[in-house]
Amino acid sequence: MENVEVTPQVLANRRGVAFGLVGQNNTVECVITIATLETHFWLEPGASEARTMKTFRDGYGRIRAIAERKLLAHPSARLELTPDDFARP
């Protein structure tokens, strides 16, 4: 995986933040749920779009690492990151 190709944005339904990861031959559409940002990145419930995006950007390194690991284990064209993906065993 190289970098974010699609500009991250809060989904219209406010369920998550959409972003894209560029691989060797494809772009994977990814979404991290708002519940995940609240649970593992300290986003306040009901936060504004600007605050949600700041939280996403601040945690992007960790978000990207988990997304890449999940894609290696289960390749797909779409990926949703949930609180379970960030839970420590």
N, C-alpha and C positions, 0 to 999 in steps of 0.2 A: 504494500500500500504506500502511496506517495503522499498525497495531501488532500485537503478539502477542495473539491471542484465547484460544488453547488454552494451558493451562499446560504449559510444556515438561517432558518427562519422558523418562527413559531407557527405551528399548524393552525389553520382557520378554526378548527374545533377546540383548540387549546389543549389537546391531549398530549402534545409533545413538541419537540424541536426536530425538524427534518434537516439532514445534512447528507452529503455524499462523500464517499471515499473512492479514490481513483486507484484501481489495481493495475495489473500488467496489461490486460486487454479489455477492461470493463470498468464501469462506474457502478458502485453498489449504493442503492438508496437506503439510507439509515434514518431511524427515528429513535430518539431517547424520550421516554415518557416523562411527563411532568411529575408523576408520582416518584420516579427514580431521582429526578433532580431535587425533589423535596426530601426524600429519604436519605440520600447519600451525598448531596451537595449543598445542603442547608438552604434551599430555596424556600422562602416563606409561602404558605398556602395563599392563593389569590394574588400572587405577585404580578406586577405589570409586565408587559412584553419586554420592555427595556431591561428590567431586572432579571427576567428569565434568560435573556440573551447574554447578559453579563455573567450570570452563573454558569451558563453553558460554556462561554469562552474561557472562564477561569478554570473550569474542570476539563477542558478539551483534551489535554494530554492523557488523562486517565480514561476518559470516554473513548478516545480513539484506540487506546491500547486494548480495552475490553472488546470493542467492536472488531478489531483485527483478530484477536484470539478466537472470538466466537465464529467469525467467518472462516478461519482456518479449520476449525472443528466441524462446521456445518456450512459449506459454501452455498450461497444463494444470491439472487439479484436484489433482494430486499431483506432488511434486518431491523428488528425492533429490540431495543435494549430496555429491560425492565428491572425493577429492584432486585430480583433474584440473580441477575447477571453480576451485580456488584456486591452481593452478600459474601462475607468471608466464611469459609468452611469451618 
